[in-house]
């Protein structure tokens, strides 16, 4: 509480605040605080007086601050006869913050997305969506109170938390019609010194837009990072208890109902310079300011009181302190003071709620001793060492299969929250194909498929790659590629070309048209093949075959005959027979997907991300996987690769 003179009520208020600081308010303290609660039907007119009107309300939560500001904007503009202008931010995509921790990277990747893009410029539809995110649109009018939210210019007293009123602005319009601030002119309220700029009134300063990284929750409930350019101010009809620190207010309306604890309530109420200027807008909970502070916090306050007493004695009565109190650490000073005065001695200026005559505390533990760690001496450079060391580090190949995984087979851990088993099964087969074939195979895939290329460009953990793939495909087509549920076949059915299909005239060598082969998933049943509206007298052949082929099969029935999985198939491409070898089988059933991987030695490995995790189990059977897995699920995809 900050004041120069006190009435009897102010003295009681000061005692209540001192007790509140230690969570030790008495019945009298609570009754005094309750006397300052504004009753809507009795004392509502108090808030309409000149002192309280348009004064920022201290509240605990940002959401409540924003709600109060939004409500007060229209009232303020109407009462002052001003028009409200809505100034929009300019947003661009930006990369998420990088971390040195792989665990943190995995956590960030799981909870956020980074859209694949060729430009950081937002599409108009996405920009409109992001303007709904606070504070994408800033509603202002002249003479409106605002709060600065960043250190614009410390030499002009334009610091974070400074209060001001809007004077004028310069703005321009976007092609879509929205206003964007170029410069905002505000007049500071009670600055530390008078500000005088050429051409401007006293204490009037210009504010320009600043850039800030903002995390936005997208409609898919994932986090995306944008770079927002906006003048960093907020309407000042309400502020949080955190933002109110360091202020002295003649009129101090507070909303304490949702304060998290006694420290939050103490911060809000202690801004008052008198109890007469304090208004509590709603009820508060007594248990937040009664019952005593926690042991660690109480001990912290007591140690600080001891240090404060030692400092006071050192300057007010020099020479009285023993030499042992000239110690370098807090623990040694407190221990020396208790050895000098006794553990039950309490300085005279300690508040009643904090005194420890009957409850002495033990001295704090001494910290371990610091020691200077010197760097090892550098080895002198000689001609021999200079010739042995290469002048430049060789550039590492970005995609190299780790040598410790070449003899093993790995899968992915199942994401039970979003049902990732469909992606897990397919990517387990694809990953093990890559670990055996190496970079040549990977470049064969990525050279013709931009989706695969964008995924492997951030190949760190298999789960990270899976999440990136799901986000990317979901962004392209949320219906075909859901983030929740089965979609194994759809993963390989994209609009990105895997190969080339050529239509030719059967009576002449004229090439009619070449079309991209947009799917490497084909049906295993000839009855389901379609001519795709080929004109009479034309034929269709594969000009460039895909490196991966997946045959879709169904459980045996009266419509679909039983399919026997063959270890090899031959694909005709340009008159050449291209042999393709079995790489794996995906099984579906009982709302779950599993897989078997067939390596180039003919060994069969089983993986179920829900039960085996990243491990693949070697099975002692033939080199051709059966059409059922161990739980009775039927094969749905048979994947072949060209070798």
N, C-alpha and C positions, 0 to 999 in steps of 0.2 A: 504494500500500500504506500502510495507516494503523496505526501501532503506536507504543508508547512504549519498547519495548526489543527487541533483536534477538539471536537466537542465530546461530551460523554458518550454519545452514540458512536462516534468515530473511534474512540478508545476501545469500546466493546467490539467494534468491527475489526480493529487491528488484532485484538486477542483471538477472535474467531479465525482470522486468517493464519495467525501463528500456529494455532492448534490444527487447522486444516492442513498445513504443510506437513505435519507429522501424523495425519489421519487420526487425530485425537480430539475431535470437536465434542463439546459438552452439550447438555440439553439447552442451556442458555444460548450457546452459539447457534444451534439449529433454529431456535425460536427467533433469534435476531435475523437470520438469513431468510426465514419464511416470511417475515414481515416485509421483505422487499419483493415478494412475488407479486406480479401484476395480475389482478383478477380481471378477466375480460369484461364483466358487467359492472365493475366498481371503479377500477383505476385505469381503464383503457385510455382515458383522455390524457394521462400522463405522457404517453408515447407520442402524442400529437403536438406537444409543446415545442417551442423553438429549440430547446436544448437537446431533446431526444430525437426529433424528426430528422430523418436522413442520416442518422449516426449509424455506423456499421455495427451490426449485431455479431457478437462473438459466439460461435457455435463450434461443435466438436468435429463434425464430419464435413468433408468436401461436398457430398451430395446435398446436404442441407444448405450449405453456403450457396451452391448454384441455384437451388430452388428459391431461396429468398431473393437472390439477385434477379432471377427471371421474373419473379412476381413484382418486384419493386420498379423495374425498368419502365413498364407501361404507366404506372402511377406517377412516377417522377416526371416523365415526359408530358403527361396530360396536365399536371399541376403547373408546370413551367411553360406550357405552350410551345414545346419544341417537337420537332419531327425526329423519329428514330431512324437511324441509318444502320444498315446491316453490312458490315465489312467482312468479306470472305478471305480466307487464307489461300495461299498458293502451295499446293502439296506436290511432292515427288516421291517416288519409290526410293528406298535406301536399303542398304544391307544391314543385317542385324549385327549387333556388337559381337566381335570375336572374343573367345575365351581361351586361356591357356590350358584349361582342364577339359579332357575328353568327356568326363562325366557331365560337366556343365553343358558342353556342346550337345550331347545327346538329349539332355533335358530341354534345352532351348529348341532343338529341332523338333522334338515331340510336341511342343506346345506352340510352335510358330510356323509360319510359312513365308517363303520368299518367292513371289511369282516369277516364272520364267518370262523374260522380256528382252526386247532389243533396244528399249529406251526407258528412261526413268520417268517420262511424262505420263501422267495418269489419263486414262480415258475419261470423257465427260461424265459417263454414268458412275464410274468409281469415285470421281471427285465429288459429285453430288452426294453420294453415300457417305463419304468421309467428312463432309461438312457438318453432318449431324453429330459428329464426335466433338466433344468439348476440347478446346474452344475454337472450332473451325470457323464459326461465324461470330463476330464480335458486334453486339448491339450497343450503339453509343448515340448520345445527343449532347448538345452543348450544355455546359455547367454540370454535367453528370459527374459524381465522385468516382474516381478510379483508384486502383491499387497497382503499383508497378510490381512486376513479377520477375524481374531480372536486373542485374547491375548494368544499366545502360551507360552511365557515365558518373563515376564516383566523384569526380572533381566538380560536377554540377549538382551533387546531392541526389542524383537520380539512381538510387540504389534499390535493391530488392526489398519490398515492403513499404516504400515511401508512398504517402497518400497525396493525391492531386485531384484537380477538377479539369474536365475537358474544356479547352478554349476554342480550338478550330482544328482543321485537318486539310490535307491535300490527298486526293484519291483519283483513281482512274477506273474504267470499267473493262471487264473481260469481254471477249467476243460473245460470250453467252449472256451478258448483261449484268453480271454481279459486280458490285463495287469492291475494290481492293485498296487498302490504305497504302499511301506512299510515305506520308509524314503525319504524325499526330502531335498537336501542340497542347500541352497541359501546363497548368499552374500549380506548383508545389505548395502544399499546406504546411506551414511552420517548418521550413527547412532549417538546417543548422546554421546557415548563413545566407544572406541575400544574394540571389543569382541575377546578374545583369548581362544579357546578351544583346548585341547590336540589332536594332530593329524590332525587338520584342519587349513586352512589358516586364517589370520586375518579377522574378521567380517563374517566368514562363520559359519552358525548354521544349525543344523538338525531340520526338521519339521516332525512330525508324524501325521497320520490320527486322526481326532477327530470326535465325533458323534454329530449329530444335527438333531432335529426334523424338517421335511420338509413337507409342505402340497402340494400335487400333484393333479391337475385336471385330473380326469379319463375320458375315452371316453364317459361316461354317463353324463359328465358335473358336477359330484359330486366330493367333496373334500375327499381325503383319506390321512391319516397321515402315514409317514414312518420314520424310523430312518436311516439316511444316514451317512456312515463312509467314509470320504474323507479328504485329506489334504486341509485345508481351505486357499487356495490361488486362485487368479484370474489373468489372463493376464492383464498387466498394459499398454495397449495402449490407454486406455480411463478410466476415473473415473467420478463419479457423483459430482455435486457441494457440496453435503453433505460430501463426502469422502475427498474433497480437503481442508476442513477447517483446519486452523492451519499451512499451508504450505507457504513457500516463494519460488518462482520459477523464475529463470533467464529468462527462455523461457516458455511462458504461452499461448498455443493455446486453444481457448475457442469456444464452439458451443452454442450460446445464443438464437437461434431461438425458442426453446421450453421451455425456462425458464418460471417458473410459475409467477414470479413477480420481483419487483425491488430488493428484498432481495437475490433471487437466482442469478441475474445478478451481484449484488455487491459482493457476495461471490466468484464467478468465477473470476471476473476481479481484485479484490483486492489481489489475490495471486501473481500478477506481482510485480517485483522489479523495473521495468522501463517500459515506454511506448514503447520503442524500442523492448523489448522482448515480447510484447503482440501481438497476432494474433487472429482476430475474423474470424471464418471460414464461416459464413453465415450472412445474414441480421438479424436484430432484430427489434422488434416493439417499436416505440417511446413511445406509451402510457403506457408502463410498467414502465417507469422511469420518467414520467412527471405527473403533476396534483396534487402532494402533497400526503403525507401519510395519512392514516386514522386517525380519531380523537383520538382513543384510543392509537395507536402506537405513534403518535406525543406527546401525553401527557406523555407516558412512557419515551420517550427520554428526554423530558424537566425535568421531575422529577429526572432522573438520572443525568442530568447536574447540578441540584441544589445540589444533594448529593455529586457529585464530587467536586463542589466548596467548600462545607462545609468541606470535608476531606482535600482539599488543604490548606485552611485557618488554619485548626487545626494544621497542621504540619509545614507550612511555617511561619505563624504568630501566634504563641501560645499566648493566653491571649486576643485576639481581639474578639473572639466569645462570645456572651452573654450566660449566664447560661441556658437559655431556649432551646438552641440548643442541649443540652446534653439529648436528648430524646431517648426513646428505639425503636420507630417505624418510618417507612418512613413517614407516614402521619403527625406525630407530628413534625418531623424535617422540612419537607417542609412548614408546616403551620408556624412554628417559624421563618424560614428564610424569608418568605414573610412578616410576621409581623415586622421583623427587617429591611429588605431592601426595602420593598414595593412590591406589586404584579407585577409591570412593570419592576423591575430591572432584567437585564440579565447579567450573568457573562461574562467577556471579552473573554473567550476562546470558547464561543458557536459559532457554524457555522452559517453563514448567513441564510441558509434555515430553521433554527430552532428557530431563535430569536423571542421573544414574546413581544416586547415593545408595539406594537399596538394591540396585541391580548393576553392579560393576561389570565392565566388559574387559576381557583379556586383551593384551596388546596384540596387534596384527603380526602375522608371520613375516619374518624377514625374507626378502626375495633372494634368490640365488645370486651369487656374485658375478659381476660382469667381467669378461676377460677379452682382451684385444686379440683377434685372430689375424695373424699376418699371412699374406699370400706367399706361396712357395716362390723361391727365387727363380727367375727366368733363366733358362739354359742359354749360355752365350752362343750366338750364331757364328758358325764357322763356314768355311768354303764347302766342307763335305756335306753339312746339313743343308746348306743353301741349294746344292745341286740335287740332293735327294728329294727335297720337297718340290712338288709341282708349282708353277707360278699361278696357276688358276685351277680352282676346283672343277672337276669334270661335272657337267650337268647331269643330274640324275634322271633316269627314265621315270616318268610320272606313274605309269601303270606297270608294275612288276609284281608278278604273283609271289606272295611271301613263301620262302622255301619251306617253312615249317608246316604248311598246309597242303603241300603237293601229295603227300601220301595219305591224307585224311579226307573225310567228307563232312561238310558243315551245313547246318540249316539255320533257321531263324527262330527266335523266341516268339511265341504266340502272344499277340496283343488281345487279351480277353475283353477289353473295353470296347474296341472297335472291330472285333472279329477279323483279324488279319490273316486267317489261315489260307484264304484263297491266294493272296499275294505271297504268303510264306512258301506254299508248295511250289508255285511256279518259279520264284526267285531262288529257291534251294537248288532246283535243277539247273537253272541258268548260271548260278554262281559256281557250281561244281564243273560245269562245262568250261567256264572261264579259267578256273584254277588249273585245269589240265591243258587246255589249248593255249593259254597265255594271251599276249597282247595282239598277236595276229588275228585271232578269232574275235577279240573285242573290237578291234578297229574295223573288221568286216561288218560287224553289227552296227556300229555307230556311224560308219561312213554313209549308210543309206537310211538311217532312222534318227531323226533329231530328238525324239523323246528319249531313246536309249542314251544318246550322247549327253543330253542335259542331266540325266540321272547319274551316269558314271563320272561326270566331272566333279562330283563331291563324294567319291567313294571312300568312306572312312569306316563305318560300321554297317553291317547288313541291315539292321533295323532302321538306321538313318536313311539309307538308300530306299528302303521300302516306304518309309513315310514321305520322302520326297516324291517318289513315283505316284503314290496315292493322291497327294495334293495336286500334282501336275495333271493327272488324268481327270480328277474330279473337277478341276478348273475348266478343262476342255469340254467335258460332257458329264454333268452330275448324274444323269439318268443311266447311262451305260457304265459308268465307272463310279459306283457309290463307295464312300469311305467306310460303310458299315454293311456287311453282308457278302454274299457270294458274287464273284465277278471274275473267276479265273479265265474263262474263255474270252471275255471282253478285253482283258489286258493285252492280248496279242492281236486284237482286232481294232486297229487304229486307222486314222486317215493318212498316216505317214507311210510312204512307200517302202516296202521290203524288197521289191524286185520289179520287173517289167513284164507285162503281158502284151503280146503282139498279135493283132488281127490281120490276116493276109487273105488275098483273093486266091481261090483255089484254081482258077484258070489262067492266071498270069502272076509273075513275080512281084506285082505291085503291093507294097505295104499299105494297107488301108489306114491303120492307126496304131499307135503304141500307147497303152494305158498303164499307169502304175499298179503294181500288185499290192493292194492296200491291206491285205491280211495274210498272215502265215498260218491261220487256222482254217483247215478244210474239213469237210465232212468225210467220214470213213465209209459212207453208204452211197453207191453210185446212183441210187434212185432219187437222192436229194440234190444231185448236181443239176444245174440249170444252164441253158445256153446263153443267158444274159442278153436276150434279144439280138442275137447275131443275125445279120442279114443272110439271105440265101446265097450260097456259093462262096461263103467265107469260112475260114477256120481260125482257131485260136490256139496259139502255142506259147510256152513260157520262153521268153527271150533271155531273161536274167533270173535265175532261180534264187530263192531266198536262202540264207545260210541256216535257217531254222524252219522246221515244218512241224505243225501240230495237227494231229487228226482228232476230231471230236467224235466221241462214241457215246452210246447210251446203254443202259441196262437191257439185257436180252428180253424181248417181248414178241408178241405176234406181229408187230410192225417192224421192229429192229432186230435183225438176226444177231446171233452170237458172233463176236469179233475175236479172232485169235491174234494176239500181239506178235508181230514178226520182228526179229532182231534187226532186219534191214529192209529198206524199200528202195526202189529205183524211180527216180524222177527224170522224165525226159525234158531236156532243155536244148532247143536248137538242134535236134537230131542226135544229141549226145545223151547217153544214159548216165545220170548223176546218182551214184549210190549214196544213200543216207542211212546212218546207223542210229539205233535206238539210244536215246539219252536219258529218258525218264518217263514216268507215268504218274499222273495226278488222279487221285481217287476222291469221290464225293459221296456223301451220304450222312444221314443223321445230323444235318446242319453243321457239317464239319468237312474239312479238306485235309488230306494227307498226301504223301508222295513217296515214290521209290526212285532212286538215282541209279543209273547203269553207267559204270565207268568204262574206259577203253580197254580194260583188262577183262571185261565181262562180269565183274562183280556187281552184286545188287545190294544197295543200301536203302534202309527204310528210315523215314523221318516223319515225326508228328510234333509240330512246334509246341503243342499243349502238353505233351508228355515227355518227349525226348529233348526238347529245347534245341540248342545248337548242335547236338550230337546226332550223327547218323549211325544207325545200327547195321552192321554187316550181317547179311542173311546167307545161310548155307543152303542155297537152292540153285536152280538153273540160272543161266544168264538171261532168261526171258521172264520178267515179272508176271505173276498171275493177274487175272482180271479183277480179283478181289483183294483187299488188304486184310490185315489180321482181324479187323473189327467188322468185316462184311460190307465195306463200302465198295462201290463199283467204280471201275476206271472211267474217267470222263475225258481226259486228254492224254494222248500218246505223242511224245515229243521226239523228233528225230533231228539230227544235225549232220551237216555235210562234213566229211573228213577228207 
